[in-house]
Amino acid sequence: MQLVKAEVAAISPLTEFVHKVTLTPEEAVTFEAGHYLQLVLGEKDKRAFSIASRPSLRNELELHIGASGADSYAMQALEHLREAHQSNTPVSLEVGLGVSQLRVDHQRPIVLLAGGTGFSYVKSMADHLAEIGFDQPVLFYWGVKDESALYAKQEMEAWAASRKNFQFIPVVENPSGDWQGHTGFVHKAVMKDIVSLEPYSIYMAGRFDMIGIVRDDFINHGAEREHMYADAFAFIK
Ligand SMILES: Cc1cc2nc3c(=O)[nH]c(=O)nc-3n(C[C@H](O)[C@H](O)[C@H](O)COP(=O)(O)OP(=O)(O)OC[C@H]3O[C@@H](n4cnc5c(N)ncnc54)[C@H](O)[C@@H]3O)c2cc1C
C-alpha cells in the first residue's frame, strides 16, 4: 500500500448518478489492475473506490463514483473531492489495496463481470490485458439497470474490436423497446452464453447482494471457487 497526496484534476458527470474523478498523484503510483484505493476523510474514515485506470498510467488515477442521496457513503466522498478541487487542496489516498487483482494466467480464459459502477474494477483489467496482448478469450459483461447507465459502451466496443479474442457484452436489466442485446441480470446472461464456467478465471464487482448471488449461481454452473475474485467476498457471508 502506498500513501500519497493527489490533486483532484477534474470531476465530470458520466451519467446523472455516476461521476468520473481524475486524480494527479504527487508521486508516481504503483498498483495492479483490479486494486482499489481509499480516500482518507479522517483517521478512521476511509472510503474505498476501485481504480478504473490501468496500472501503466502511473501519474494519473481515474475513479468512477456512483453517488445518489445527500448523505450516502459515496456522496460524502464526492463532496470531499469537490471541495478539494475547488480549493486546490490535495487529498490523501491509500493506493494499491485489495486481494482480487488480476492474475495473468495464459492457460485460462477470463470472464470480467460488472454490475453498474463495478465497471471501474474490471475496466482497469480490460485495458491492462489489451496492453499486454493477452491471447486467451476475455469476455467482458457489463450489467446495468437501463441503457443510459452504459456510459462507456462505445469505448468498450472499440476495446473489443481491438483484438479478436476480446468480447464486450452489455446487459440491460430493464430495456427499452429498442434494445437489441441481452436483458435481465448480467450473471444470468453469462450462464446462458457459457455452458460451464469451469475453465474460466472470473473477476466480479457490483452490489454486495449481487455478488453473493453470483458466487453461488456460478459455482452451481461449474465455476471453481479458487478462480473467482471479488473484494466484496470479504464483506459478505
Ligand atoms: C473494494 C470496493 C470498491 C468499490 N469501488 C467502487 C467504485 O469505484 N465506485 C462505486 O460507485 N462504488 C464502489 N464500490 C461499491 C459497490 O461496488 C457499488 O455500490 C456497486 O457497484 C453499485 O452498483 P450499482 O448501484 O451501480 O448497480 P445497480 O445499478 O444496482 O445494478 C447493476 C446491475 O447489477 C446486477 N445486479 C444488481 N443487483 C443484483 C442482484 N440482487 N442479483 C443479481 N444481479 C444484480 C444487475 O445485472 C443490475 O442491472 C466499491 C465497493 C468495494 C467493497
The ligand as a Gaussian input file, in Angstrom:
#p B3LYP/6-31G(d) Opt

LIG

0 1
 C      -13.436000      -2.608000      -2.631000
 C      -14.637000      -1.871000      -3.131000
 C      -14.502000      -0.947000      -4.170000
 C      -15.601000      -0.235000      -4.624000
 N      -15.424000       0.677000      -5.611000
 C      -16.461000       1.410000      -6.042000
 C      -16.276000       2.390000      -7.049000
 O      -15.165000       2.574000      -7.559000
 N      -17.330000       3.140000      -7.413000
 C      -18.579000       2.955000      -6.853000
 O      -19.508000       3.679000      -7.226000
 N      -18.798000       2.009000      -5.918000
 C      -17.776000       1.244000      -5.484000
 N      -17.960000       0.288000      -4.542000
 C      -19.309000      -0.005000      -4.055000
 C      -20.060000      -1.048000      -4.906000
 O      -19.236000      -1.702000      -5.831000
 C      -21.156000      -0.335000      -5.626000
 O      -22.091000       0.020000      -4.628000
 C      -21.879000      -1.153000      -6.669000
 O      -21.011000      -1.476000      -7.752000
 C      -23.025000      -0.282000      -7.155000
 O      -23.651000      -0.844000      -8.148000
 P      -24.829000      -0.014000      -8.892000
 O      -25.716000       0.657000      -7.877000
 O      -24.197000       0.843000      -9.925000
 O      -25.578000      -1.253000      -9.533000
 P      -27.113000      -1.389000      -9.938000
 O      -27.452000      -0.310000     -10.902000
 O      -27.973000      -1.541000      -8.701000
 O      -27.111000      -2.817000     -10.663000
 C      -26.452000      -3.021000     -11.896000
 C      -26.640000      -4.456000     -12.339000
 O      -26.066000      -5.361000     -11.368000
 C      -26.826000      -6.574000     -11.360000
 N      -27.469000      -6.767000     -10.045000
 C      -27.778000      -5.820000      -9.117000
 N      -28.387000      -6.377000      -8.049000
 C      -28.466000      -7.705000      -8.307000
 C      -28.984000      -8.838000      -7.595000
 N      -29.561000      -8.715000      -6.384000
 N      -28.880000     -10.073000      -8.166000
 C      -28.273000     -10.228000      -9.375000
 N      -27.790000      -9.197000     -10.092000
 C      -27.882000      -7.969000      -9.577000
 C      -27.907000      -6.453000     -12.432000
 O      -27.434000      -7.006000     -13.641000
 C      -28.081000      -4.928000     -12.487000
 O      -28.663000      -4.488000     -13.700000
 C      -16.877000      -0.447000      -4.048000
 C      -17.018000      -1.400000      -3.023000
 C      -15.910000      -2.086000      -2.567000
 C      -16.071000      -3.081000      -1.470000

